[in-house]
Amino acid sequence: MTNSRTPAALVLEDGRVFRGTAYGAEGRTLGEAVFCTGMTGYQETLTDPSYHRQIVVQTAPQIGNTGWNDEDDESARIWVSGYVVRDPARTPSNWRSTRSLDDALVEQGVVGIAGVDTRTLTRHLREQGAMRSGVFSGDALGSDDEMIGEVLASPPMKGADLAGEVTTAEAYVVPAVGERRFRVAALDLGIKSNTPRQMTARGIEVHVLPSSSSLDQLLEIEPDGVFLSNGPGDPATTEHATALTRSVLERRIPLFGICFGNQILGRALGLGTYKMRYGHRGINIPVIDVATGRVAITAQNHGFALEGEPGQRFDSPFGAATISHYCPNDDTVEGVRAEDVPAFSVQYHPEAAAGPHDAAPLFDEFVTLMETAK
Ligand SMILES: NC(=O)CC[C@H](N)C(=O)O
């Protein structure tokens, strides 16, 4: 259970060391330290494959209050490489809870640390940027120099090609709820369970494909639409997915992308990507739709972004395109739309569980795009 007295340390690549006690599994883990500002939804965060190779810091001081249930996982396992909290729940309480968060972390061998001053840590990451880090506890604790050395020897997130590490080994089909109206080929770069669920609820039969699938394998499905999922790593490494996307655009098959998928569509349209200082990770991030001026409150989890200006129109290899959405906090690109081929994508999460659901109608827009193309 929680409140272990085993000493633990979170070590950042710039030499900052935060001391605390072991939480979850004991041992050693390495990854990019990033902070997430969601007050709820820690189970969805932990099981989101986009957090692969990241050590997640929760800014909400109390974590674990509702325990761990058998329904909210976004994938078959916890993907974060480490977990940093301030004050873990001693007594989880929720009618759906089947075990404590601490037990779930131990069961899956996820090394964490509690008792960290997460406010100071978050301010540090906000100023200095997300960076390589490690959590060390028990026998794995070494001298500061040793631990910093291990962190400095670990690979950076920039240039990391990770979709192949999280994608499904085999293609599978998620049937439509009720009558099947459309068939969609979904490229799994780290897809979350709630994404096919949002589509199947709208009469879409979803064929989830491994990230290495060829154009022929995709076309074999005779899809009415193609979906590009979220996923971990640097979008600059997605040559295969970007080439595949270009072939889909050439054939004018309706296409919708989320997060990593937005970065891939952007790249296919000729935009560049860059690593943000500390990214957007939370569940109350505003996004403005340039066409309507409307603001949506969104869930986000990204450390990279597309280059471009809010509302900018640009020439792509597939005709005109627009930066359709942006974040008013920092003018980050949050969506792109092609005007001459049926394709659009967003950097945020319309499938967000536990919400917010402002952006859910984007799945209806995908349906409309497919209806129009038929
Ligand atoms: N959730 C995602 O799809 C993240 C995309 C990409 N790995 C990023 O960090 O920007």
The ligand as an SDF file (V2000), in Angstrom:
LIG
                    3D

 10  9  0  0  0  0  0  0  0  0999 V2000
   -1.2080   12.3440  -27.8730 N   0  0  0  0  0  0  0  0  0  0  0  0
   -0.4990   12.3750  -28.9900 C   0  0  0  0  0  0  0  0  0  0  0  0
   -0.8810   11.8720  -30.0360 O   0  0  0  0  0  0  0  0  0  0  0  0
    0.8660   13.0300  -28.9050 C   0  0  0  0  0  0  0  0  0  0  0  0
    1.5400   13.2660  -30.2250 C   0  0  0  0  0  0  0  0  0  0  0  0
    3.0300   13.4980  -30.0970 C   0  0  0  0  0  0  0  0  0  0  0  0
    3.6730   12.3300  -29.5760 N   0  0  0  0  0  0  0  0  0  0  0  0
    3.2920   14.7040  -29.2120 C   0  0  0  0  0  0  0  0  0  0  0  0
    3.7380   14.5610  -28.0920 O   0  0  0  0  0  0  0  0  0  0  0  0
    3.0550   15.8060  -29.6240 O   0  0  0  0  0  0  0  0  0  0  0  0
  1  2  1  0
  2  3  2  0
  2  4  1  0
  4  5  1  0
  5  6  1  0
  6  7  1  0
  6  8  1  0
  8  9  2  0
  8 10  1  0
M  END
$$$$
